[in-house]
Structures are given as C-alpha cells and as structure tokens.
Amino acid sequence: MIRHISLFSIKPKPKPKPRNNNFFGVLDFKNSITKTTTLSFISSSSSANQNKPLFGVFSISSAAVNKVGAARHFITRSMSTPISSTSGVEQVLVDNGPLQAQLLTAVDDDHGGVIVDLKEPMNSHDFTSSLKASMLNWRQQGKKGVWIKLPIELVNLVEAAVKEGFWYHHAEPKYLMLVYWIPVTGNTVPANATHRVAIGAFVMNDKREVLVVQEKSGKFRGTGLWKFPTGVVDEGEDICKGAMREVKEETGIDTEFVEVLAFRQSHKSFFDKSDLFFVCMLRPLSFDIQKQELEIEAAEWMPIEVYAAQPFVQSHGLLKYIIDVGLAKVDKGYAGFSPVPTTSTFSNEKSFLYLNSQDLDK
C-alpha cells in the first residue's frame, strides 16, 4: 500500500552543452524495514540522440531523499545513461504532469504488436490514464500495432479510445476491436475480412430432376422464380458442410457432398464486401421434401429442362453456366474440386483442400 506520495520536478545541473532534460518522478515510501524508496520517473528529452520518453523505477535509501537536493544529485548522476522501460511502472508523465496509472495488461502478437483483451469494468477516466501510460511504454519497447478488444459490456470506453487515436477495425456481436499504429512508417495493419462466402447447391436425382425452391423474402420474393438452394457459410463452417446444411434447412433433403463445380467472385455485394459464391454438387440421400416455413414459399423436384427454360435463367449468364457445368459433371465426367482433409504447420485443426482428385490420381 502506498503510504505517501511526493511529487517533484527535477532539473539536472547545468552543463557546457545543456540537453534541456526534465525529469519528473514520484517518491513512493513502501518499505519501512529496508528504508528504501521506490522512485518511478519519466524523462522528456529534446536531444538529438534521445527523442523518446524514458521511464523506469529506482530504489534508493530514505536518507537520500530527506532533502530535495540529495534527490536531485542522485537523479542527475543516475540518468546519465538511457533507461529501458519496464512493464511494472505505475507513475508516468501524462499531458505534462505526473500521473499515477496502472498499465494495461497485454500480450504480444505475432507481428511486433500487442493485444489488450479488456474484461473487467473500468471507468473512462481510469482507462484513459492507463491507456496513455501504456502507450508510452509500448512506444519505448518499439511495439507496432496496438489492438484493444472491448466487450459489449465496456462500450463506455469506446469514445476514450477513439480520442487517443484508435479506430474501428471490426465488430462482432459480443465485442468491438479497435487498433492503433505506433510507428511513423506506413501502416501495415491487415484489413478486416473482405469477403463473404456463400454456396449454391446443384442437387439432381436419377430422374434428371433438380431440387429448386421459391423464396418468401429477398429480391425474388413474389416473382415466381424457381432457384437452386443458396445460403451463406457460417463462421467456422466448411464449405462442404455449409452446402449440406443449407439444403437440409430449406428443403429437408439429406445429401452427400460431391464437389465444388465452380466459384464466382463479385464485389460490392454485402455492405460493400466482396462475395465468393461456390457452386456445389450434392447427391441426394432422401427425396421427400419438407420445406422450411419461415423462408421458403415452395420447393420441388423439377426437370432440368423446365428449370433451364425460365426466362430469368435464360437471360442470366451465371445460371446458364451452372446448368452447363452441372450437366457436364453428370454426362461427361467433368472434374470439379473435391474436399481432401488436411492439416498445416500453423494448426492441428483439420481443414479441407479442394482439388481435382480425379486427374491427380491418374
């Protein structure tokens, strides 16, 4: 527990070539047994060789600080060499005045930056003080990007972080991620996720009928257009599993994933994000349709020729290509990309590499 705090401003003795240094410190009398005093300090220097704030901790005897002159003499001699920063510093100079602040807990990332994952409640004043102190510390350590993960419960800290120069990087239902780039060099912070991943399911039975639906919402609502089941792949979900899930949800049909037949990339699709649309062939394992009541107006097995004859399909190049590539797979042995389970050097988690296994095995 801090028993006494004494604030002072100390200037070094004049030298032939003054360096215009000012040292600010906080005397913290903590240990009555060893008679030592902890001095936390920060140096603001305008010399050519030392243009970064320096801060650290000294322990000196109580006798040495009985007089300000003795403390001045000690600091003048001890500060003759640069001081490295320490993560335990709690007293720093903020806005030209000494301030006691607790440094934020952070972990190093893989690119020379730090990540702060806040969890405990904190008022904006204390957060601002800790953030200022921590930024000085990270600058001294040569850190680059600073990431702050704010849970939705700490939304009161967003304004304080933005005022310190942080900007939004991305948001999820339960948190907001903010980031700051420290170096004066170009910003290399990676952009937020740029693409949404979606699937379209080509499901054909032995009668050469394809599984199609009419939607209750969206741009095709009320148009009478029959379309293939489509949907967005969930976070952490594989493309092959997402395709089977969407077909099951919309039509009640169980399927087996066969291949990715093709994919399309488009831009400015969803809130200005790009879109990756994977055309997937699935083999039906059941045939009794049970449509989803919430989103699907109708679902049925339709002869491929009837589906292809729809005016909208005839005028839409993407849909015509999907029919062509689907029939090429059924009739001509077209080779798409099938999922092969793999692992990588970065993770032991199983992932899928989609490749042309037919030609690979030749």
C-alpha positions as CSV (number, residue, x, y, z in Angstrom):
1,M,0.0,0.0,0.0
2,I,1.3,3.5,-0.8
3,R,1.8,5.4,2.4
4,H,3.0,8.7,1.0
5,I,3.5,10.3,-2.4
6,S,5.6,13.3,-3.0
7,L,5.6,14.9,-6.5
8,F,8.5,17.0,-7.7
9,S,10.2,18.3,-10.8
10,I,13.9,17.9,-11.0
11,K,16.3,19.6,-13.4
12,P,19.9,18.4,-13.9
13,K,22.8,20.6,-13.1
14,P,23.9,23.0,-15.9
15,K,26.4,21.5,-18.3
16,P,28.5,23.1,-21.0
17,K,26.1,21.7,-23.6
18,P,22.7,21.7,-21.9
19,R,20.4,18.8,-23.1
20,N,17.2,20.5,-22.0
21,N,16.1,17.5,-20.0
22,N,13.3,17.4,-17.4
23,F,12.8,14.5,-15.0
24,F,9.6,14.0,-13.3
25,G,9.2,11.5,-10.5
26,V,7.0,10.1,-7.8
27,L,8.5,9.1,-4.4
28,D,6.7,6.1,-3.1
29,F,7.6,5.2,0.5
30,K,6.7,1.5,0.6
31,N,9.3,-0.4,2.7
32,S,9.9,0.7,6.3
33,I,12.2,-2.3,7.0
34,T,14.8,-1.8,4.3
35,K,14.3,2.0,4.5
36,T,14.2,2.1,0.7
37,T,12.1,4.4,-1.5
38,T,10.8,3.5,-5.0
39,L,11.2,6.2,-7.5
40,S,9.1,6.0,-10.7
41,F,10.2,8.5,-13.2
42,I,9.9,9.6,-16.8
43,S,12.4,11.8,-18.8
44,S,11.3,14.1,-21.5
45,S,14.4,14.9,-23.7
46,S,14.8,17.1,-26.8
47,S,18.4,16.0,-27.5
48,A,19.2,14.7,-31.0
49,N,20.1,11.3,-29.7
50,Q,17.2,10.8,-27.3
51,N,13.8,11.9,-28.5
52,K,11.6,9.3,-26.9
53,P,10.1,9.4,-23.4
54,L,12.1,7.2,-21.0
55,F,10.7,5.8,-17.8
56,G,11.7,3.3,-15.2
57,V,12.0,2.5,-11.4
58,F,14.8,3.1,-8.9
59,S,15.0,2.1,-5.3
60,I,17.1,4.4,-3.1
61,S,17.6,4.8,0.6
62,S,15.2,7.0,2.6
63,A,18.2,9.1,3.8
64,A,19.0,10.0,0.2
65,V,15.7,11.7,-0.2
66,N,15.5,13.6,3.1
67,K,16.4,16.7,1.1
68,V,15.3,17.6,-2.5
69,G,19.0,18.5,-3.2
70,A,20.1,14.9,-2.4
71,A,17.4,13.5,-4.6
72,R,18.4,15.9,-7.4
73,H,22.0,14.8,-7.1
74,F,21.1,11.2,-7.2
75,I,18.9,11.6,-10.3
76,T,21.4,13.7,-12.1
77,R,24.0,11.0,-11.8
78,S,21.7,8.1,-12.4
79,M,20.1,9.5,-15.5
80,S,23.3,9.9,-17.4
81,T,22.6,6.8,-19.5
82,P,19.3,5.8,-21.2
83,I,16.8,3.9,-19.1
84,S,14.9,1.0,-20.5
85,S,11.1,0.8,-19.9
86,T,9.5,-1.6,-17.5
87,S,6.0,-3.0,-17.6
88,G,5.6,-2.5,-13.9
89,V,5.7,1.3,-14.0
90,E,2.6,2.8,-12.5
91,Q,3.6,6.5,-12.3
92,V,4.2,8.3,-15.6
93,L,4.1,11.8,-17.1
94,V,0.9,12.4,-18.9
95,D,-0.1,15.7,-20.5
96,N,2.9,17.5,-18.9
97,G,2.1,16.3,-15.4
98,P,2.9,13.3,-13.2
99,L,0.1,10.8,-13.0
100,Q,-0.3,7.5,-11.2
101,A,-1.7,4.9,-13.6
102,Q,-1.9,1.2,-13.9
103,L,-0.6,-0.2,-17.1
104,L,-3.0,-2.2,-19.2
105,T,-2.4,-6.0,-19.4
106,A,-1.4,-7.0,-22.9
107,V,0.1,-10.0,-24.7
108,D,2.4,-9.8,-27.7
109,D,1.0,-10.7,-31.1
110,D,3.0,-12.4,-33.9
111,H,3.8,-9.2,-35.8
112,G,5.5,-6.9,-33.2
113,G,2.4,-5.5,-31.7
114,V,0.3,-6.1,-28.6
115,I,-3.3,-7.2,-27.9
116,V,-5.3,-5.9,-24.9
117,D,-8.3,-8.0,-24.1
118,L,-10.3,-6.0,-21.6
119,K,-12.7,-7.9,-19.3
120,E,-13.0,-6.1,-16.0
121,P,-15.3,-3.0,-15.6
122,M,-13.4,0.4,-15.8
123,N,-14.5,4.0,-15.9
124,S,-13.4,6.1,-18.8
125,H,-11.1,8.3,-16.7
126,D,-9.1,5.4,-15.3
127,F,-9.0,3.8,-18.7
128,T,-7.7,6.9,-20.4
129,S,-4.9,7.3,-17.8
130,S,-3.9,3.6,-18.2
131,L,-4.0,3.8,-21.9
132,K,-1.8,6.9,-22.1
133,A,0.7,5.3,-19.7
134,S,0.7,2.0,-21.7
135,M,1.2,3.8,-25.0
136,L,4.3,5.4,-23.6
137,N,5.5,2.0,-22.5
138,W,4.8,0.3,-25.9
139,R,6.5,3.2,-27.8
140,Q,9.6,2.7,-25.7
141,Q,9.5,-1.0,-26.4
142,G,9.3,-0.4,-30.1
143,K,5.8,-2.0,-30.5
144,K,3.9,-1.6,-33.7
145,G,0.2,-2.3,-33.8
146,V,-1.9,-2.0,-30.6
147,W,-5.2,-4.0,-30.6
148,I,-7.9,-3.3,-28.0
149,K,-10.7,-5.8,-27.7
150,L,-13.7,-4.2,-26.0
151,P,-16.6,-6.5,-24.9
152,I,-20.0,-5.0,-25.4
153,E,-20.2,-4.5,-21.6
154,L,-17.4,-1.9,-21.8
155,V,-19.0,0.2,-24.6
156,N,-18.4,3.2,-22.3
157,L,-14.7,3.1,-23.2
158,V,-15.1,3.4,-26.9
159,E,-15.1,7.2,-27.0
160,A,-12.0,7.4,-24.8
161,A,-10.0,5.0,-27.1
162,V,-11.1,6.9,-30.2
163,K,-9.9,10.2,-28.7
164,E,-6.5,8.7,-28.2
165,G,-6.3,7.9,-31.9
166,F,-7.7,4.4,-32.1
167,W,-10.0,3.4,-35.0
168,Y,-12.6,0.7,-35.5
169,H,-11.2,-2.5,-37.1
170,H,-14.1,-4.9,-36.9
171,A,-17.1,-5.8,-34.8
172,E,-18.8,-9.0,-33.7
173,P,-22.0,-9.5,-31.8
174,K,-20.1,-9.5,-28.4
175,Y,-17.1,-7.2,-28.9
176,L,-15.6,-4.3,-30.8
177,M,-11.9,-4.4,-32.0
178,L,-10.0,-1.2,-32.1
179,V,-6.5,-0.7,-33.4
180,Y,-3.7,1.9,-33.4
181,W,-0.4,2.0,-35.4
182,I,2.5,3.4,-33.4
183,P,5.4,3.7,-35.9
184,V,5.7,6.7,-38.2
185,T,6.3,4.2,-41.1
186,G,3.4,3.0,-43.3
187,N,0.5,1.3,-41.7
188,T,0.6,-2.5,-42.2
189,V,-2.4,-3.4,-40.1
190,P,-4.3,-6.0,-42.1
191,A,-7.8,-5.1,-43.3
192,N,-10.9,-6.6,-41.8
193,A,-12.4,-9.6,-43.5
194,T,-13.1,-8.6,-47.1
195,H,-15.3,-11.4,-48.4
196,R,-18.5,-13.2,-47.6
197,V,-18.6,-16.9,-48.5
198,A,-21.8,-18.3,-50.0
199,I,-22.9,-21.5,-51.7
200,G,-25.4,-22.6,-54.4
201,A,-26.5,-26.3,-54.4
202,F,-26.9,-28.3,-57.6
203,V,-28.8,-31.4,-56.5
204,M,-30.0,-33.8,-59.2
205,N,-31.8,-37.1,-58.7
206,D,-31.8,-40.2,-61.0
207,K,-34.8,-38.8,-63.0
208,R,-32.7,-35.7,-64.0
209,E,-34.7,-33.5,-61.8
210,V,-33.1,-30.7,-59.8
211,L,-34.0,-29.5,-56.4
212,V,-35.4,-26.0,-56.6
213,V,-37.1,-23.5,-54.3
214,Q,-39.1,-20.3,-54.3
215,E,-38.2,-17.8,-51.5
216,K,-40.6,-15.8,-49.3
217,S,-38.1,-12.9,-48.9
218,G,-35.3,-11.3,-50.8
219,K,-35.2,-9.8,-54.4
220,F,-37.1,-12.8,-55.9
221,R,-40.0,-12.8,-53.5
222,G,-43.3,-12.9,-55.3
223,T,-41.7,-13.3,-58.8
224,G,-42.5,-17.0,-59.2
225,L,-38.8,-17.7,-59.9
226,W,-37.5,-21.2,-59.1
227,K,-33.9,-21.2,-58.0
228,F,-31.3,-23.5,-56.5
229,P,-31.0,-23.6,-52.7
230,T,-28.4,-21.0,-51.7
231,G,-27.0,-19.6,-48.5
232,V,-24.1,-18.1,-46.5
233,V,-21.5,-20.3,-44.9
234,D,-21.4,-19.8,-41.1
235,E,-18.3,-18.7,-39.3
236,G,-16.1,-21.7,-38.7
237,E,-18.1,-23.9,-41.1
238,D,-16.6,-25.7,-44.0
239,I,-18.0,-25.1,-47.5
240,C,-19.0,-28.7,-48.0
241,K,-20.8,-28.8,-44.7
242,G,-22.4,-25.4,-45.2
243,A,-23.8,-26.6,-48.6
244,M,-25.4,-29.7,-47.0
245,R,-26.8,-27.7,-44.1
246,E,-28.5,-25.2,-46.4
247,V,-30.1,-27.9,-48.5
248,K,-31.4,-29.6,-45.3
249,E,-32.7,-26.4,-43.8
250,E,-34.6,-25.2,-46.9
251,T,-35.9,-28.5,-48.2
252,G,-35.5,-31.2,-45.6
253,I,-33.4,-33.2,-48.1
254,D,-30.4,-35.1,-46.8
255,T,-27.4,-35.0,-49.2
256,E,-23.8,-36.1,-49.7
257,F,-21.3,-33.5,-50.8
258,V,-19.7,-34.4,-54.2
259,E,-17.6,-31.5,-55.5
260,V,-17.2,-27.8,-55.9
261,L,-18.1,-27.4,-59.6
262,A,-17.0,-23.7,-59.9
263,F,-16.9,-20.5,-58.0
264,R,-17.5,-16.8,-58.7
265,Q,-16.1,-13.7,-57.1
266,S,-18.0,-10.5,-57.1
267,H,-17.6,-7.1,-55.4
268,K,-19.7,-4.5,-53.5
269,S,-22.1,-7.3,-52.7
270,F,-23.0,-7.1,-49.0
271,F,-22.3,-3.9,-47.1
272,D,-19.5,-3.2,-49.7
273,K,-17.9,-6.5,-49.0
274,S,-16.8,-8.9,-51.8
275,D,-18.5,-12.2,-52.3
276,L,-17.2,-15.7,-53.0
277,F,-20.0,-17.9,-54.4
278,F,-19.2,-21.7,-54.6
279,V,-21.4,-23.8,-56.9
280,C,-21.6,-27.2,-55.2
281,M,-22.9,-30.6,-56.5
282,L,-24.6,-32.7,-53.9
283,R,-26.0,-36.2,-54.2
284,P,-29.5,-36.7,-52.6
285,L,-29.8,-39.3,-49.9
286,S,-33.5,-38.7,-49.3
287,F,-36.3,-37.4,-51.6
288,D,-39.3,-36.4,-49.5
289,I,-39.3,-32.6,-49.4
290,Q,-40.2,-30.8,-46.2
291,K,-39.8,-27.1,-46.9
292,Q,-38.8,-24.6,-44.3
293,E,-41.8,-22.5,-43.5
294,L,-40.0,-19.3,-42.4
295,E,-38.1,-18.6,-45.6
296,I,-39.3,-20.9,-48.3
297,E,-42.6,-20.4,-50.2
298,A,-42.3,-23.7,-52.2
299,A,-39.8,-26.5,-53.0
300,E,-40.0,-29.3,-55.5
301,W,-38.0,-31.6,-57.8
302,M,-38.1,-30.1,-61.3
303,P,-37.0,-31.5,-64.7
304,I,-33.7,-29.7,-65.6
305,E,-35.2,-28.6,-68.9
306,V,-38.1,-26.9,-67.3
307,Y,-35.8,-25.1,-64.8
308,A,-33.5,-24.0,-67.7
309,A,-36.4,-22.7,-69.8
310,Q,-37.3,-20.0,-67.3
311,P,-36.8,-16.5,-68.9
312,F,-34.7,-15.2,-66.0
313,V,-32.4,-18.2,-66.2
314,Q,-32.1,-17.8,-70.0
315,S,-31.0,-14.2,-69.5
316,H,-28.7,-14.7,-66.6
317,G,-25.2,-15.9,-67.7
318,L,-24.2,-17.2,-64.3
319,L,-27.2,-19.5,-64.0
320,K,-26.7,-20.8,-67.6
321,Y,-23.1,-21.7,-66.7
322,I,-24.2,-23.5,-63.5
323,I,-26.6,-25.7,-65.6
324,D,-23.9,-26.4,-68.2
325,V,-21.2,-27.3,-65.7
326,G,-23.7,-29.4,-63.7
327,L,-24.8,-31.4,-66.8
328,A,-21.1,-31.7,-67.8
329,K,-20.4,-33.4,-64.5
330,V,-23.4,-35.8,-64.9
331,D,-23.0,-36.6,-68.5
332,K,-19.3,-36.0,-69.5
333,G,-17.3,-36.7,-66.4
334,Y,-16.4,-33.0,-65.7
335,A,-13.9,-32.9,-62.8
336,G,-14.6,-30.4,-60.1
337,F,-12.9,-29.9,-56.8
338,S,-13.4,-32.4,-54.0
339,P,-12.5,-31.8,-50.4
340,V,-9.4,-33.5,-49.0
341,P,-8.8,-33.4,-45.3
342,T,-5.5,-31.7,-44.4
343,T,-3.6,-30.1,-41.5
344,S,-1.0,-27.4,-41.7
345,T,2.1,-26.3,-39.8
346,F,0.1,-23.4,-38.3
347,S,-2.6,-25.5,-36.7
348,N,-3.5,-29.1,-35.9
349,E,-7.1,-28.4,-36.7
350,K,-8.5,-30.3,-39.7
351,S,-9.2,-28.3,-42.8
352,F,-10.1,-29.1,-46.4
353,L,-8.1,-28.6,-49.5
354,Y,-10.4,-28.6,-52.6
355,L,-8.7,-30.2,-55.6
356,N,-9.2,-32.2,-58.8
357,S,-8.7,-35.6,-57.3
358,Q,-9.8,-37.3,-60.5
359,D,-6.8,-36.1,-62.5
360,L,-4.5,-36.2,-59.5
361,D,-4.9,-40.0,-59.2
362,K,-4.1,-40.6,-62.9
